[in-house]
Amino acid sequence: MDVFEAINKRRSIRKYKNTTIEEDKLDKILEAARISPSAANRQEWKFIVVKNQDIRNKLVEAANGQKFVGDAPVTIVACSTESERIMPCGQHAYTVDLSIAVSFMILEATELGLGTCWLGAYDEEAVKKILDIPKEIRVPAMFTLGYAEENPGPRPRKEVEEVLCLEKFSI
């Protein structure tokens, strides 16, 4: 599978099989994060791999009651170890860096035949408490990982003309 195929095939999965993920597949997904680019190559991140069912059940509540968080065999939590750095463009480096790393992991998971769902609905402070994450560490992203029990079709997307501008911004 090439990258474009993985991008097209990727779906947000909310129903998972009760099947353990092979360690070599999990290692490849984590390696995709490790080698992903970051601002000034600082790699100011940690990734928590949560397999323990009791902890995943606690994460369900922190994730606004989304039950599939407890059903997926793994949840990966992306943490920033330095959250104050602002890039020259004015953006916080950690949000960009961890978005890139999580995107790379999700695409690798897709290539390996695994499903994912990027979580945006969660209480960061509750996640920190459950996983013993220090107060100064930010948690900009987390996602579920496992073998899909569903095969949702593609979601509607805007036409390229609606999202593309040439040379200058236009409405």
Secondary structure, 3 states (H helix, E strand, C coil): CCHHHHHHHCCECCCECCCCCCHHHHHHHHHHHHCCCCHHHCCCEEEEEECCHHHHHHHHHHCCCCCHHHHCCEEEEEEECCCCCECCCCCEHHHHHHHHHHHHHHHHHHHCCCEEEEECCCCHHHHHHHHCCCCCCEEEEEEEEECECCCCCCCCCCCHHHHCCCCCCCC
